[in-house]
Amino acid sequence: MIPRIPIYLAATFLPLLIVAQPHWEVRMNGMPKDGGFLSVSVVDSHTVWIAGAGKIWKSSDAGNSWMPASPSPAEGGGPMVIAATGPGDAVYATDYGKIFKTSDGGTNWVKVFDDTTVTTFFNDLKMFDKLNGYAMGDPPNSSSSNPPGFVRTTDGGQTWTVVNANLPLGDVQYHGRTDFVSPQVGWTYVWNDGVYKNTDGGRTWNRIYPALGFGGLFFLNDSIGFYTWSGYPSNAGVSKTTDGGVTWKKTLSESQIIFVRWAPGGRRLWAGGDSLYVSTDVGETWQKQFSARSVGACNLLWEASFLTDDIGMISGGGIVLGMSTEPVVSVADQKRLPERFELKQNFPNPFNPSTRIRYEVPSRTYVILKVFNLLGQEVATLVDAEKPAGTYEVDWNDTGISSGVYYYCIVAGTFVETKKMVLVLSVGLFS
């Protein structure tokens, strides 16, 4: 259901221009389609780990196929967040307040932390490198008389040390509220209190911003960071700081955003939640890529992990997406650019179970392509994003609907067109 997007660009000052343009593909072979995939960790160009749907999942082919890689969660609880440091090395934390580690690719897991006096629900986990990392959780049994649980490792997750942080008592955590840019420097948000920063590995925290209504905190370095809010539209979006969290300004509004992530270097930033946005100016402006539901998510995009600008994965409610790239056509191929808007007839038609729809865009335009049934009810959103000039193809394969006549409609600027297609699931139904 993800469109393949060959984008044609030209530069008059170059005889030949070939670059790579990212797009996203659904990669769920072997995954349950109704799972909530909470956390993803990309290790290299082949290895990816995911926590969600009650298990740990591993892919050795860039997410094209998946296999379970965790023990039964009955004793340890459901995996909440995973952090991998190599193809065979990973640690994950659970909603029972336990941490597990593997050194053999997920065949065997060892419980490396279990202390209910520290926390009974882990929400966050990060490994800075192969040795150093931290985990954050709720106060034990969500008690109002205890601080959140904060633990650190300096030996790759083999052992974890409790850090007696001076955070306010009784604050319930959740994934993404804490972020460190190094083993020593980090931030956290305390609900209805404000943003706290520390420079000593989590031991001493000082409030630097008395804000209410924060969501996740994500810092690129010691100065530049972002907070997200996924609540009411008046608050939802992304805000940015350039002074380490002392002051903030809003740069994206009116969208539920759960995370902000980037590849090393931060040349391209991604913000995800009910939609996916990209920024190429360090979060000053954002461009919408697509809505979560248009790619098959049942609700929100939850997390992302990037190895390079062109290698990354996104996990969410009932969806796993992998970044791919398409080559840009050389300047010599400028004549291939469409001269007008056009919606092609799907092929094959009738079809079973999938069909391909092609459309052409002569100039940069926001495109919406949807499928409707005979009653005019929306069945699927195939495209919901701004597109540069080019020719595009999108596959539709919705096995959850019945045979019959459907209509697909494109809206691109002032251009609107509708065509008919027929889904045949039973042999001879339309003979």
Secondary structure, DSSP 8 states (H G I E B T S, - for coil): ---B-------TT-S----EEEEEEE--TTS-TT-BEEEEEE-SSS-EEEEETTEEEEESSTTSS-EE-S--TTTT--EEEEEESSSS-EEEEETTSEEEEESSTTSS-EEEEE-TTT-S-EEEEEESSSS-EEEEE-SGGG-TTS--EEEEESSTTS--EE------TT----TTSEEESSSS-EEEEETTTEEEEESSTTS--EEEE--SS---EEESSSS-EEEEE-SSTTT-EEEEESSTTSS-EEEEESS-EEEEEE-TT-SSEEEEESEEEEESSTTSS-EEEEETGGGT-SS-EEEEEEEETTEEEEEEBTEEEEEEEEE---GGGGGGS-SS-EE---BSSSBSS-EEEEEEESS-EEEEEEEE-TTS-EEEEEEEEEE-SEEEEEEE--TTS-SEEEEEEEEETTEEEEEEEEE--STTTT-
